[in-house]
Structure formats: structure tokens, C-alpha cells
Amino acid sequence: MDRQFFYKYAPVFLLAIAIIFQYNLFVTPEKLEQTHREILAEVAQVYITKSEFGNMKEQITDINKKLDKIYDTLISERSSDGIN
């Protein structure tokens, strides 16, 4: 390749480089890490972990068992009083 080729297409190369820098088509590792941390913080605020979900599921199961006991107690009290 000779100099004439570079002189002819130099404006195109410069334009391409300018567009790349202007629109941030390539990401620096620092900016990528910052974005990654922002995403993790947002996810931590919106979603719960698997262990927290397991704990909530156990609590709901316990609440259902207690409600069933209360319901059974009320039905047995009603039956023993002679109320249909």
C-alpha cells in the first residue's frame, strides 16, 4: 500500500474514529465495572435472594398451619355448642 491510498481514505478513517469516540461505541473497563455495580444494586433492591425466599415460604407455611388450627378450633367449638 502506498501513501496515496492513505491520503485518499484518511478522512474516512478519521470520521470513523470520531464517530466511535463521539457515540462511545467501545466501553472502558472502569465504565463497565461501574455499570455492573449499578445493575447489581438495582437488582438487590428489587429482588430477594433464594434463601430469603425459602425463609418466607417457611413462614407462609407456618401461618397456614396456624390458620388451619384456628379454623379447626372454631369448628369444634361451634360443634360442641350445638350450633350448625
Buried (B, 14 or more C-beta within 10 A) or exposed (E): EEEEEEEEEEEEEEEEEEEEEEEEEEEEEEEEEEEEEEEEEEEEEEEEEEEEEEEEEEEEEEEEEEEEEEEEEEEEEEEEEEEE
